Amino acid sequence: MTDTTSNQNRKQVGGGRRILGDFSPKLAALTDDVLFEDVWNRPELSPRDRSLITVAVLAAGGDYDQLAFHLGHAVANGVTQDELIETITHVTFYAGWPKGMGSMNVAKRVFAEQ
């Protein structure tokens, strides 16, 4: 079982500058400085809860590239693979079967790589 206390206190850091800084400096800065530095580190929700919400929204939207990153991020924030599979299963009935199946295929690939 994962120690969620240490994950809840772990500062969330973006990788925008590392990934896109040379190509799109403004988007990279907004990703790092606003989305991660500000929003992800607000104390009202734990990183674990934010990860569950983010995975659900990305699965519902069919945003598979971002979902792949956030599945790994969620595990780092203390969410188990079983909880993520259950989250995607639950979302499937609200967002639609194709998005759920696509999301589950992304999860299967990401978890196999871990």
N, C-alpha and C positions, 0 to 999 in steps of 0.2 A: 504494500500500500504506500502511496506517495505522501510525503510530509507536506501538506498544503499550507502550513503556517509559513514555512520558508518561501514558498511560491507566492504567497499573498504579499510578502514584503519585498519581493524581487522587483526592481525598477524595470519597467518596460522600455525597450530601446528599439527604435526603428532602424531600417537599413536602407532608407531612401537614397542617401548620399552615396553609399557604397554601390548600390545597384544602378541608379540613374543620374547621379550627380554630374557626370561629365556630359550627359545628353540633355537632361531637363533639370537644371539646377533648382528652379523654383518649385516644381512638383516634389523634388527630392527634399528640399528644405521644409515644405509644408508637411510632408509625410513624417519627417523626423521631429520637427519642432512643434507642430500643432497636434497631429493625430497621435503620435506616440508620447512625446514629452508632456503634452497637456492632457489630452482626453484619456489615453490609456492609463495614466498615473493618477487620475482623480480618485480620492479615497472612498467615494460613495459606493462603488462596486469593486469587488476584488478582481484581480487579473483573471482568476479562474472563471468567475461569472461573466466577465467581459468576453472571454474566449468562447464560452458556450453560446452566448448571444451572437457573437460574430460568426461562428460556424453555422448556426441556424440561419442567419440572414443570408450568408453567402450561398449556402445550399439551396435556400428558397429562391434565390435569384439566378441560380445556375452559373455563378461566377467561379468557375472551376480553377482557374490559375491562382486566384487569391485564396480559394479554399484550400488548396494544397499547402500553401505557406501556413495558413492559420490552423490547420490540423496539427502540424508540428509544433506551432506556437502554443496551442492549447495543451498538448501533452507536457510541454515545458512548464506550463502554468498549473499543472496538477490535475488536469482532466484525463481520465483513463480512456483507453481505446474503446472499451465496452460502453462507456458513457457517450462517446462521440458517435459510435455506431447507433446507439439508441436515439440520440438526438437527430441524426439523419433519417432514421426510420420514422420517427415522429413527424418530422418536417414533411416527409414524402406525402402524407395524407392531406396536408394543408397546401403545399406548394405545387403538387403534381408529380405523377409517377416518373416521367422522363427526367425531371430535375433530381428527384430522389435517387433514381438508378444511376444517373451520371455522377452525382455526389458520392454515392457509395463506391463506385468504381475508382474515384479519386482517392477515397479513404483507403481502399484495399491496396492501391499502389503505394501510397505514402507510408502506410504501416508496414508493408513488405520491405520497404527501403530502410526502415528504422532498425 
